[in-house]
Amino acid sequence: MLTSLKSPLLFSAILSAILGLTACSSPSSEGNETASADSTSADAATDTLDTKFLTIATGGASGPYNIIGTALSEVYVKNFGVNSKTQTTGASVENVNLLTQGKVDMVLALSDVVTDAVEGKNNFDKPITNIQQIAVLYPNVVQIVTTKDSGIKNIEGLRGKRIAVGDQGSGTEVNARTLLEGFGITYDDITVDYLGFAEAADGMKAGKIEAAFFSSGLPNSSLMELEQGLDLQLVTIDQDKLKEIIATKPYFNTFEIPAGTYGNDAAIPTAAIMNALLVSSDLSESDGYKLTKALFDNLDGLKTAHQAANDISLETASKGMVAPIHPGAKKYYDEQAAK
């Protein structure tokens, strides 16, 4: 027996067998981590969707759209194991166009832009018929800012000034133009700069613009940063005149920016427009139901992601929709109403 073990071939075969048994009984840590991760992912996804991909078009990287959209995307990954991601964009108008073209699956957009899309007005050559709404979200607050040295107090004071009105075609730019026109001010009466939030803040710091429109949930991170280096003045919007505008533009609401939001001593009267969460009409009823339900089942997490989500509620989510409601969302709201 001892003699046989001295055979090189036999010794090699026995050694290989021993190593093979050792490898089978002691898997590598890398293999364990992969298996554990796969198991965790499978355990986390408690349901499935008909669709395997879910791209959410949001807005600028620092804005509430992108922050809330990213949090919502993470909810869908966790709950359904779907390949979900966000796409930063120029916001509302671009988002609706991307959804219409089938390049994304879900978008956030301002209700005034969605109204234009459904009716085929302004930025839309014809009525858009393949989008549906699953929720009314939170109000986008029109925040018009200048410096205290500018002497501008109200929206009428913007006449003749150099103003940042948002990215061209963005929701901010659309409602800036509409509000200005409501107060008898056209783009011919001001010098227009098409700047997003971060660029507008930089322009204010550099003294290149005299005022800027920021339309977003409260608070806006670019404005919070701007407040640290400038003596900001929030511009007021007369509420009686705004109510006249609302008579023909019902997507606007009267609103007040609370005292202390940006160091302001008193509440600032302004306007707000509700945000809409839209999907393609091609989305199945089952998926529409599940996505709507997951939104409200995980609302606390969205509120943690951004303060603006505090204004999202089941009680208001189906009120004031400006696009046709998705049948899956309707099913969910009908169930909740019956409880």
Rosetta blueprint (number, residue, H / E / L):
1 M L
2 L H
3 T H
4 S H
5 L H
6 K L
7 S L
8 P H
9 L H
10 L H
11 F H
12 S H
13 A H
14 I H
15 L H
16 S H
17 A H
18 I H
19 L H
20 G H
21 L H
22 T H
23 A H
24 C H
25 S H
26 S L
27 P L
28 S L
29 S H
30 E H
31 G H
32 N H
33 E H
34 T H
35 A H
36 S H
37 A H
38 D H
39 S H
40 T H
41 S H
42 A H
43 D H
44 A H
45 A L
46 T L
47 D L
48 T L
49 L L
50 D L
51 T L
52 K L
53 F E
54 L E
55 T E
56 I E
57 A E
58 T L
59 G L
60 G L
61 A L
62 S L
63 G L
64 P H
65 Y H
66 N H
67 I H
68 I H
69 G H
70 T H
71 A H
72 L H
73 S H
74 E H
75 V H
76 Y H
77 V H
78 K H
79 N H
80 F H
81 G L
82 V L
83 N E
84 S E
85 K E
86 T E
87 Q E
88 T L
89 T L
90 G L
91 A L
92 S H
93 V H
94 E H
95 N H
96 V H
97 N H
98 L H
99 L H
100 T H
101 Q L
102 G L
103 K L
104 V L
105 D L
106 M E
107 V E
108 L E
109 A E
110 L E
111 S H
112 D H
113 V H
114 V H
115 T H
116 D H
117 A H
118 V H
119 E H
120 G L
121 K L
122 N L
123 N L
124 F L
125 D L
126 K L
127 P L
128 I L
129 T L
130 N L
131 I E
132 Q E
133 Q E
134 I E
135 A E
136 V E
137 L E
138 Y E
139 P E
140 N E
141 V E
142 V E
143 Q E
144 I E
145 V E
146 T E
147 T E
148 K H
149 D H
150 S H
151 G L
152 I L
153 K L
154 N E
155 I H
156 E H
157 G H
158 L H
159 R L
160 G L
161 K L
162 R E
163 I E
164 A E
165 V L
166 G L
167 D L
168 Q L
169 G L
170 S L
171 G H
172 T H
173 E H
174 V H
175 N H
176 A H
177 R H
178 T H
179 L H
180 L H
181 E H
182 G H
183 F L
184 G L
185 I L
186 T L
187 Y H
188 D H
189 D H
190 I L
191 T E
192 V E
193 D E
194 Y L
195 L L
196 G L
197 F H
198 A H
199 E H
200 A H
201 A H
202 D H
203 G H
204 M H
205 K H
206 A H
207 G L
208 K L
209 I L
210 E L
211 A E
212 A E
213 F E
214 F E
215 S E
216 S E
217 G L
218 L L
219 P L
220 N L
221 S H
222 S H
223 L H
224 M H
225 E H
226 L H
227 E H
228 Q H
229 G H
230 L L
231 D L
232 L E
233 Q E
234 L E
235 V L
236 T E
237 I L
238 D L
239 Q H
240 D H
241 K H
242 L H
243 K H
244 E H
245 I H
246 I H
247 A L
248 T L
249 K L
250 P L
251 Y L
252 F E
253 N E
254 T E
255 F E
256 E E
257 I E
258 P L
259 A L
260 G L
261 T L
262 Y L
263 G L
264 N L
265 D L
266 A L
267 A L
268 I E
269 P E
270 T E
271 A E
272 A E
273 I E
274 M E
275 N E
276 A E
277 L E
278 L E
279 V E
280 S E
281 S L
282 D L
283 L L
284 S L
285 E H
286 S H
287 D H
288 G H
289 Y H
290 K H
291 L H
292 T H
293 K H
294 A H
295 L H
296 F H
297 D H
298 N L
299 L H
300 D H
301 G H
302 L H
303 K H
304 T H
305 A H
306 H L
307 Q H
308 A H
309 A H
310 N H
311 D H
312 I L
313 S L
314 L L
315 E L
316 T L
317 A L
318 S L
319 K L
320 G L
321 M L
322 V L
323 A L
324 P L
325 I E
326 H L
327 P H
328 G H
329 A H
330 K H
331 K H
332 Y H
333 Y H
334 D H
335 E H
336 Q H
337 A H
338 A H
339 K L
